[in-house]
Amino acid sequence: MINTCFGQENYLQAYVVDLNGDTVHGFIDYRNWGKNPDRILFKKQLTEKPVTHTPLSIRNFSVADEIYAGAILLNDLSPVITDELEHGKDPNLKPDTIFLQSIVLGKKSLYLYKNTMGKELFYIGEDTSFTLLEYKRYINDAEVTTVKENKRYLNQLAVYLNDCPTIQQDFKSLQYTRKSIEKLFLSYYKCVESPLTFHKKGGKSRTEFGVIAGLTFNNLEFDPVLVYNRNEMDFSTTASYSVALFANIVFDRNQGKWSLYNELAFSPYKVEDYTTLYYNENNYTDYTMTFGYSYLKLNTMARFKYPVGKAFVFLNAGMSNAYAVHETNQVLAEKTDGSSVTTDKSAALNVTRLYEQGIIAGLGTVYDRYSFECRYERGNGMSAMLNLNSITNRFLFLFGYKF
């Protein structure tokens, strides 16, 4: 299959069937539609200007192993959110013109319409005659707080598939979902031993694996509090590193722009603060406070990427959960009393926590197998003492490689 892009276009080999039933081969600007399209751009040759087709100008089209049929149908605009449900069991129907996605084609056919409300509707029929399988959640007029269900689709399917009595028992557990209804149709075809002419399986995700590594700049903040006779502690920003394995689950629809990005990372850091308590010029104490943590982290983020030429830019946002596998919590006190110096080490804080949660946001770019990302992370720190809250700020500059 040829995949040629012009700017943000994505023309793939395809065909359309015109109103006379003739098949015309060419290229369609494929958008991996999350909602059914109401028009497409078609070219016989890639060098030509595109022609816009609507459900009224062609019978159907096929691209990227998907088949869509032009249809004039009834769209159900009934709300699905419980707080917005209507009174009455009848669907809120409105005429619409759309390309229906073919799920199963053959002796009996099943189609899908994901409308602008994000609601999945299912249709049966063939050619230009399509019947909505009706399902609606509604509020009973007599019982305002009771949610009822209009499951007319069960009777419709029982009649439509009545030449296979053995699947009637499947209606007891049949749900108004693609997976459930699709499974019913596949059972029907096994029953009647009739060949399928087409079956579009549900969209699948794919998982990308790789490694990332880079620099981190760490800063530890405490709320103003009296510690060693000081109103606040001031830790300088320190540099460290982070390494991770990642698994990026890319969703099939919308051209793979959305994904669930996961990392298992190892990230250490160490910060210090210095202060001196003076009693007089010959009597004073130098304090060096050191906090260091080596975290094993699980980062989970939603990622959106957008094509720019041959590369992609992406945005990440999500949560981090970390556990410290090593801790440094120390204060070194060097007391000078006249000509003598004594040294004492102790815990800087009596109570700390090893578990840290944080929020993450990042911006980056991907080219081929390589990526670069600038990321900010804000964690809830390591202090577990009352009236002493700590915040860890991290700035990361990460390079990645996809296997």
C-alpha positions in Angstrom: 0.0 0.0 0.0 1.3 3.5 -0.9 1.1 6.0 1.9 1.9 9.5 0.6 1.5 12.6 2.7 1.2 16.2 1.6 1.5 18.5 4.6 -1.1 17.1 7.0 -2.8 15.1 4.3 -2.7 11.3 4.4 -3.7 9.8 1.0 -3.9 6.0 0.9 -4.9 3.7 -1.9 -8.7 3.3 -1.9 -11.8 3.0 -4.1 -15.2 4.5 -4.3 -18.4 3.0 -5.7 -20.4 5.6 -7.6 -24.2 5.8 -7.8 -24.2 3.7 -10.9 -22.4 0.9 -9.1 -19.1 1.4 -10.9 -15.9 1.0 -8.9 -13.3 3.8 -9.2 -9.8 3.3 -7.8 -7.7 6.1 -6.5 -6.6 7.6 -3.2 -8.6 8.9 -0.2 -7.4 11.3 2.5 -7.6 8.8 5.4 -8.1 10.3 8.8 -8.5 7.1 10.9 -11.9 8.6 11.9 -12.9 8.5 15.5 -16.4 9.7 14.5 -18.0 8.7 11.2 -17.2 11.1 8.3 -19.8 13.0 6.4 -17.5 13.7 3.5 -14.2 12.5 2.1 -11.5 13.8 -0.3 -10.8 11.5 -3.3 -8.2 11.6 -6.1 -7.8 9.3 -9.0 -4.1 10.3 -9.2 -2.0 11.8 -6.4 -1.1 14.7 -8.7 -4.8 15.7 -9.2 -6.9 18.1 -7.2 -9.2 16.2 -4.7 -12.9 15.7 -5.3 -15.2 15.9 -2.3 -17.7 13.1 -2.0 -20.6 12.9 0.4 -23.0 10.1 1.2 -25.3 11.4 -1.5 -22.7 11.3 -4.3 -21.3 7.7 -3.9 -22.7 4.4 -2.6 -19.7 3.5 -0.5 -15.9 3.6 -0.3 -13.1 1.5 1.1 -9.7 2.6 2.5 -7.2 1.1 5.0 -9.2 -2.1 5.4 -12.4 -0.1 6.3 -15.6 0.1 4.3 -18.1 2.9 4.6 -21.6 3.0 3.1 -23.4 6.3 2.3 -26.6 6.5 4.2 -29.6 8.6 4.9 -30.8 7.4 8.3 -32.2 8.3 11.7 -29.7 9.5 14.2 -30.5 9.0 17.9 -29.7 12.2 19.9 -31.0 10.9 23.2 -28.6 11.9 26.0 -26.6 9.1 27.7 -25.4 10.9 30.9 -27.7 9.8 33.8 -28.3 13.4 35.1 -29.4 14.4 31.6 -31.7 11.5 30.8 -35.1 12.2 29.2 -38.6 11.1 30.2 -40.1 8.6 27.9 -38.7 5.5 26.2 -38.9 6.7 22.6 -35.5 7.7 21.1 -34.9 11.3 20.1 -34.6 10.7 16.4 -33.4 13.1 13.7 -32.7 12.5 10.0 -29.0 12.5 9.1 -26.7 11.9 6.2 -23.5 10.1 7.1 -21.1 7.4 6.0 -21.8 4.2 8.1 -18.9 2.0 9.0 -19.3 -1.6 8.0 -18.6 -4.1 10.8 -20.1 -7.3 9.2 -21.1 -7.7 5.6 -22.8 -10.7 4.1 -26.2 -12.3 4.1 -27.0 -10.1 7.2 -25.0 -6.9 7.8 -24.1 -4.8 10.7 -23.1 -1.1 10.7 -21.7 1.4 13.2 -22.3 5.1 13.6 -20.4 7.0 16.2 -22.2 10.3 16.2 -21.1 13.8 17.2 -22.2 13.1 20.8 -19.7 10.2 20.9 -22.6 7.8 21.1 -22.2 4.4 19.3 -25.3 3.5 17.3 -25.8 0.2 15.4 -27.7 -0.4 12.2 -28.8 -3.4 10.2 -29.8 -3.6 6.5 -28.2 -3.3 3.2 -27.8 -1.1 0.1 -29.4 2.2 1.0 -31.9 0.9 3.5 -30.6 1.0 7.1 -32.6 0.4 10.3 -31.5 1.7 13.7 -31.2 -0.8 16.5 -33.0 1.1 19.2 -31.7 1.3 22.7 -32.4 4.1 25.2 -31.9 4.7 28.9 -34.7 7.0 30.2 -36.5 8.2 33.3 -39.9 6.7 33.9 -42.6 9.4 34.1 -44.2 7.7 37.0 -40.9 7.0 38.9 -38.8 10.1 38.6 -35.7 8.6 40.2 -35.8 5.2 38.4 -33.7 4.7 35.3 -35.3 2.4 32.7 -34.1 0.8 29.5 -35.8 0.6 26.1 -34.2 -2.6 24.6 -36.1 -2.8 21.4 -32.9 -3.8 19.6 -33.3 -7.3 21.1 -36.6 -7.9 19.3 -35.2 -6.3 16.1 -32.3 -8.6 16.1 -34.4 -11.7 16.9 -36.5 -11.0 13.8 -33.5 -10.1 11.6 -31.6 -13.2 12.5 -34.6 -15.6 12.9 -33.2 -18.2 10.5 -30.9 -19.4 13.2 -33.0 -20.5 16.2 -29.9 -21.7 18.2 -28.6 -18.1 18.9 -31.9 -17.0 20.5 -30.4 -18.0 23.9 -27.6 -15.5 23.3 -30.1 -12.6 23.6 -30.3 -13.0 27.4 -26.8 -11.6 27.8 -26.7 -9.4 24.8 -25.5 -5.8 25.5 -25.8 -2.7 23.3 -22.1 -2.7 22.6 -20.0 -3.3 19.6 -18.2 -6.3 21.1 -21.5 -8.0 22.2 -23.5 -7.4 19.0 -20.5 -8.3 16.7 -20.1 -11.5 18.6 -23.8 -12.3 18.0 -23.4 -11.8 14.3 -20.3 -14.0 14.1 -22.2 -16.8 15.9 -25.1 -16.3 13.4 -22.8 -16.9 10.4 -21.4 -20.0 12.0 -25.0 -21.2 12.5 -26.2 -20.6 9.0 -22.9 -21.6 7.4 -22.9 -18.6 5.2 -19.7 -16.9 4.2 -18.8 -13.4 5.4 -18.0 -11.0 2.7 -16.3 -8.6 5.1 -15.6 -8.3 8.8 -13.9 -5.3 10.4 -12.5 -6.2 13.7 -12.4 -3.6 16.5 -9.5 -1.2 16.5 -6.5 -2.5 18.4 -3.8 -0.7 20.2 -0.1 -1.3 19.7 2.7 -1.0 22.2 6.0 0.6 21.6 9.0 -0.2 23.8 12.2 1.7 24.4 14.7 3.4 26.7 15.2 6.9 27.8 18.0 8.6 29.8 19.0 12.2 30.5 19.9 14.9 33.0 17.7 16.0 35.9 18.0 19.2 37.9 16.6 18.8 41.4 15.5 21.4 44.0 14.0 20.6 47.4 11.8 23.2 49.1 10.4 23.4 52.6 7.6 25.6 53.8 9.0 28.4 56.1 9.6 26.7 59.5 11.9 27.1 62.4 14.7 24.6 61.9 18.0 25.1 63.6 16.9 28.6 64.6 16.3 29.5 60.9 13.0 30.5 59.3 13.6 28.5 56.2 16.1 26.1 54.5 17.6 27.0 51.2 18.9 24.0 49.1 20.7 24.7 45.9 19.7 23.0 42.7 21.8 20.0 41.9 22.3 17.9 38.8 21.8 14.1 38.5 20.5 11.6 36.0 17.5 9.5 35.2 17.2 6.2 33.2 14.0 4.4 32.3 12.3 1.7 30.3 9.1 2.8 28.6 6.0 1.2 27.1 3.8 3.5 25.0 0.4 2.1 24.3 -0.8 3.8 21.1 -4.5 3.8 20.4 -5.7 2.8 16.9 -8.1 5.7 16.2 -7.3 9.3 15.3 -4.1 8.2 13.4 -2.5 7.1 16.6 -2.2 10.6 18.0 -3.3 9.5 21.5 -1.4 7.1 23.7 -0.9 5.9 27.2 2.8 6.4 28.1 4.3 4.4 31.0 7.8 4.4 32.4 9.7 2.4 35.0 12.5 4.7 36.0 15.5 5.0 38.3 16.2 8.6 39.5 18.5 9.6 42.3 19.2 13.0 43.7 21.2 14.6 46.5 20.9 18.2 48.0 22.7 20.0 50.8 22.1 23.1 52.9 24.6 24.9 55.1 24.0 27.2 58.0 26.0 28.5 61.0 24.7 29.4 64.5 26.9 32.1 66.1 27.1 32.5 69.9 30.3 34.6 69.7 33.4 34.7 67.5 34.9 31.8 69.3 31.8 29.8 69.9 29.6 28.7 66.9 28.3 25.6 65.2 28.3 24.8 61.4 25.5 22.6 60.3 25.5 20.7 56.9 22.1 19.1 56.1 22.1 16.4 53.4 19.1 14.7 51.9 19.5 12.1 49.2 17.1 9.7 47.7 17.3 7.0 45.0 13.8 6.5 43.6 12.3 3.6 41.7 9.4 5.3 39.9 6.4 4.4 37.8 5.3 7.3 35.6 2.0 7.1 33.8 1.0 9.9 31.4 -1.4 10.6 28.6 0.4 11.6 25.4 -0.8 13.6 22.4 1.4 13.8 19.3 0.9 15.9 16.2 2.8 15.5 12.9 5.1 18.3 11.7 6.7 17.3 8.5 8.4 13.9 9.0 8.6 14.4 12.7 6.1 14.6 15.6 5.7 17.0 18.5 4.1 15.7 21.6 2.7 16.7 25.0 2.7 14.5 28.1 0.8 14.9 31.3 0.2 12.5 34.2 1.3 11.2 37.5 4.4 9.8 39.1 4.6 7.2 41.9 8.0 6.7 43.5 9.6 4.6 46.2 13.0 5.4 47.7 15.3 2.4 47.6 18.0 4.4 49.3 17.8 7.3 51.7 20.3 9.9 53.1 18.9 12.0 55.9 21.7 13.6 57.8 22.9 16.7 59.6 26.6 17.1 60.3 27.2 19.5 63.2 30.7 20.9 63.7 30.9 22.8 67.0 33.7 25.2 67.6 34.3 26.1 71.2 37.4 28.2 71.5 40.2 26.1 70.1 38.4 22.8 70.1 36.2 21.4 67.3 33.7 18.5 67.9 31.7 16.7 65.2 28.4 15.0 65.5 26.2 13.3 63.0 22.5 12.7 63.4 19.2 12.5 61.4 18.2 15.8 60.0 14.5 14.9 60.3 13.2 12.3 62.8 10.4 11.3 60.5 10.5 11.0 56.7 8.6 9.1 54.0 10.0 6.9 51.3 6.9 7.1 49.1 6.5 10.1 46.9 3.7 11.2 44.5 4.0 13.8 41.8 2.5 15.4 38.7 4.4 15.5 35.4 4.1 17.6 32.3 6.4 17.5 29.3 7.0 18.7 25.7 9.0 16.9 23.2 9.6 15.7 19.6 9.9 12.3 17.9 11.8 11.6 14.7 12.0 8.0 13.5 13.1 6.0 16.5 14.6 8.9 18.4 13.0 11.4 20.8 13.9 14.3 23.0 11.7 15.7 25.8 11.8 18.6 28.3 9.8 17.7 31.4 8.8 19.2 34.7 7.9 17.1 37.7 6.6 18.3 41.0 6.6 15.8 43.9 5.3 16.0 47.5 8.8 15.5 48.9 10.1 13.3 51.7 9.0 15.2 54.8 6.3 13.5 56.9 6.6 15.7 60.0 3.7 17.8 61.2 3.9 21.4 60.1 6.8 20.7 57.8 5.9 20.2 54.2 8.5 19.6 51.4 8.2 19.9 47.7 10.6 18.4 45.2 10.9 20.2 41.8 12.6 18.4 38.9 13.5 19.6 35.4 14.4 16.7 33.1 16.1 16.7 29.7 15.6 13.2 28.2 16.7 11.4 25.1 14.8 8.3 24.0 15.2 5.4 21.6 12.4 3.1 20.5 13.3 -0.5 19.9 
